Amino acid sequence: MSSPTPTLSSTPILRRALVVGAVFTVALIVVGGVVGYFVDSWTGVTSAVIGAAMAFVFLAITAASILIANRYYASPLFTALFFAIVLGAWLLKFVIFLVVALLLRGQEWVNTPVLFLCLIIGVIGTLIVDMVVVVRSRMPYASDVSLPGSAGVLPNVEKNGRNGENKLNSPPDDSSPTPKA
């Protein structure tokens, strides 16, 4: 049987960012949809939904790529795999953005200003969501490390059989009257 893959401390933070980002996206769809409806009827609503959804997809691709890359933490190639997966996801986001922008350009069922504003508000909002989730996570500066045991830190200390007291393995005290530095 293989040993379970260790869970990195960033995994729950990224999952929380996805959940809070989804809640923010739903709120942006509602608010943007209402504003879009008053601006350009159902075309504005459709544009607001597309803009908010695009922002969430970009947040989700980044978080999901890091979560997928974290699964290879125990691998000796972790660093290379991590950067390959995350940078590949960023390249995928860029390509998706270009394709969607080209497909939506000039469509009569899209209100470009509403879509653009919802996309920009969504991207800035998801960045703020990421920042707030990370700041409130209370993750230590040095995480995912294991400290050496007492034998590695204090090699001259051994356990005494009585009451678990520690006894130093050092030479006996010098009781000479000369001053010590």
C-alpha positions as CSV (number, residue, x, y, z in Angstrom):
1,M,0.0,0.0,0.0
2,S,1.2,3.5,-0.7
3,S,1.4,6.1,1.9
4,P,-1.3,8.9,1.7
5,T,-0.2,12.0,-0.1
6,P,0.4,14.9,2.4
7,T,-2.0,17.7,2.3
8,L,-0.4,21.1,1.9
9,S,-1.5,24.0,4.1
10,S,-2.5,26.0,0.9
11,T,-5.1,23.4,-0.1
12,P,-7.9,24.5,2.3
13,I,-7.1,28.1,1.5
14,L,-7.5,27.6,-2.2
15,R,-10.7,25.6,-1.7
16,R,-12.1,28.4,0.5
17,A,-11.1,31.0,-2.2
18,L,-13.0,29.0,-4.8
19,V,-16.1,28.8,-2.6
20,V,-16.0,32.5,-1.6
21,G,-15.3,33.4,-5.3
22,A,-18.3,31.5,-6.4
23,V,-20.5,33.3,-3.9
24,F,-19.1,36.6,-5.1
25,T,-19.7,35.6,-8.7
26,V,-23.4,34.8,-7.9
27,A,-23.8,38.2,-6.3
28,L,-22.1,39.9,-9.3
29,I,-24.4,38.0,-11.7
30,V,-27.5,39.2,-9.7
31,V,-26.3,42.8,-9.4
32,G,-24.9,43.0,-12.9
33,G,-28.0,41.3,-14.3
34,V,-30.3,43.9,-12.7
35,V,-28.1,46.8,-13.9
36,G,-27.7,45.1,-17.4
37,Y,-31.5,44.7,-17.6
38,F,-32.0,48.5,-17.1
39,V,-29.2,49.3,-19.5
40,D,-30.1,47.0,-22.4
41,S,-32.9,44.6,-21.4
42,W,-32.1,40.9,-21.7
43,T,-29.0,41.6,-23.8
44,G,-27.5,43.4,-20.8
45,V,-28.4,40.5,-18.5
46,T,-26.7,38.0,-20.9
47,S,-23.7,40.2,-21.1
48,A,-23.4,40.6,-17.3
49,V,-23.7,36.8,-16.8
50,I,-21.0,36.2,-19.4
51,G,-18.7,38.8,-17.9
52,A,-19.1,37.5,-14.3
53,A,-18.8,33.9,-15.4
54,M,-15.6,34.6,-17.3
55,A,-14.1,36.2,-14.2
56,F,-14.9,33.2,-12.1
57,V,-13.5,30.8,-14.7
58,F,-10.2,32.6,-14.7
59,L,-10.1,32.5,-10.8
60,A,-11.1,28.8,-10.9
61,I,-8.4,27.8,-13.5
62,T,-5.7,29.4,-11.4
63,A,-6.9,27.8,-8.1
64,A,-7.6,24.5,-9.6
65,S,-4.2,24.3,-11.3
66,I,-2.5,24.9,-8.0
67,L,-4.6,22.3,-6.2
68,I,-3.8,19.8,-9.0
69,A,-0.1,20.7,-8.8
70,N,-0.1,20.3,-5.0
71,R,-1.1,16.6,-5.4
72,Y,2.4,16.0,-6.7
73,Y,4.0,17.3,-3.5
74,A,5.7,14.0,-2.6
75,S,7.2,13.7,-6.0
76,P,10.9,14.5,-6.4
77,L,9.9,16.5,-9.5
78,F,7.4,18.6,-7.5
79,T,8.9,22.0,-8.4
80,A,9.1,21.3,-12.1
81,L,5.6,19.7,-12.2
82,F,4.1,22.6,-10.1
83,F,5.4,25.3,-12.5
84,A,4.6,23.3,-15.6
85,I,1.0,22.8,-14.4
86,V,0.4,26.4,-13.2
87,L,2.1,28.1,-16.1
88,G,0.2,25.8,-18.5
89,A,-3.0,26.9,-16.8
90,W,-2.1,30.5,-17.2
91,L,-1.4,29.9,-20.9
92,L,-4.8,28.1,-21.2
93,K,-6.5,31.1,-19.5
94,F,-4.8,33.5,-22.0
95,V,-6.0,31.4,-25.0
96,I,-9.5,31.0,-23.6
97,F,-9.7,34.8,-23.1
98,L,-8.6,35.5,-26.7
99,V,-11.0,32.9,-28.2
100,V,-14.0,34.2,-26.1
101,A,-13.1,37.8,-26.9
102,L,-12.9,37.1,-30.6
103,L,-16.1,35.0,-30.6
104,L,-18.1,37.7,-28.7
105,R,-16.8,40.6,-30.8
106,G,-19.5,42.2,-32.8
107,Q,-22.4,39.9,-31.7
108,E,-25.7,41.7,-31.6
109,W,-26.8,39.7,-28.5
110,V,-23.9,41.1,-26.4
111,N,-23.7,44.6,-24.9
112,T,-19.9,45.1,-24.9
113,P,-19.7,47.8,-22.2
114,V,-21.9,45.7,-19.7
115,L,-19.8,42.6,-20.4
116,F,-16.5,44.5,-20.1
117,L,-17.6,46.2,-16.8
118,C,-18.8,42.9,-15.3
119,L,-15.6,41.2,-16.4
120,I,-13.4,44.0,-14.9
121,I,-15.4,44.1,-11.6
122,G,-15.3,40.3,-11.5
123,V,-11.6,40.1,-11.9
124,I,-10.9,42.9,-9.4
125,G,-13.4,41.3,-7.0
126,T,-12.0,37.8,-7.2
127,L,-8.5,39.3,-6.6
128,I,-9.9,41.0,-3.5
129,V,-11.6,37.7,-2.5
130,D,-8.2,35.9,-2.9
131,M,-6.4,38.5,-0.8
132,V,-9.0,38.5,2.0
133,V,-9.1,34.7,2.2
134,V,-5.3,34.5,2.4
135,V,-5.0,37.3,4.9
136,R,-7.6,35.7,7.2
137,S,-6.1,32.2,6.8
138,R,-3.6,32.7,9.6
139,M,-1.1,30.4,7.9
140,P,2.3,30.5,9.5
141,Y,5.3,31.9,7.5
142,A,7.0,28.5,7.6
143,S,4.4,25.9,6.8
144,D,4.6,22.4,5.5
145,V,7.9,21.7,7.2
146,S,8.9,19.0,9.7
147,L,11.2,19.8,12.5
148,P,13.9,17.4,13.6
149,G,13.3,15.4,16.7
150,S,15.0,16.0,20.0
151,A,17.9,13.7,19.1
152,G,18.8,15.9,16.2
153,V,18.5,19.2,18.1
154,L,19.9,18.3,21.5
155,P,22.4,15.4,20.9
156,N,23.9,15.8,24.4
157,V,20.7,15.3,26.3
158,E,19.5,11.9,27.4
159,K,16.5,10.8,29.4
160,N,17.1,9.8,33.0
161,G,15.1,6.8,34.0
162,R,13.6,8.6,37.0
163,N,10.6,11.0,36.4
164,G,11.7,11.7,32.8
165,E,14.3,14.3,33.9
166,N,16.9,15.4,31.4
167,K,20.5,15.0,32.2
168,L,23.2,16.7,30.3
169,N,26.2,14.6,29.1
170,S,28.7,17.2,29.8
171,P,32.0,17.1,31.8
172,P,31.7,17.6,35.5
173,D,31.8,21.2,36.8
174,D,35.2,22.7,37.4
175,S,35.3,23.7,41.1
176,S,38.6,25.6,40.8
177,P,38.7,29.1,42.2
178,T,39.9,30.6,38.9
179,P,37.4,33.0,37.3
180,K,35.7,31.6,34.2
181,A,35.1,33.6,31.0
